[in-house]
């Protein structure tokens, strides 16, 4: 999983909706990091530099939540501030 982090401090996790990348949050990450927070964004499975599973059944909400929980475990974070967006057709 491709992850981008800036600075140290309380963690802020940025999530995006289809069809974007971590790069969507670059300006907000710089701002949040300048205020003393640890800004974290990643590419979801199948996007950007994160591996794409071959089966379409590997892209459910449960898989994405599992990926997020694994990311938090890997980063040893038990609490994050969450910033997200998506669009609805």
Buried (B, 14 or more C-beta within 10 A) or exposed (E): BBBBBBBEEEBBBBBBEEEBBBEBBBEBBEEBBEEEBBBBBBBBBEBBEBEEEEEEEEBEEEBEEEBBEEBBEEBEBEEBEEBEEEEEE
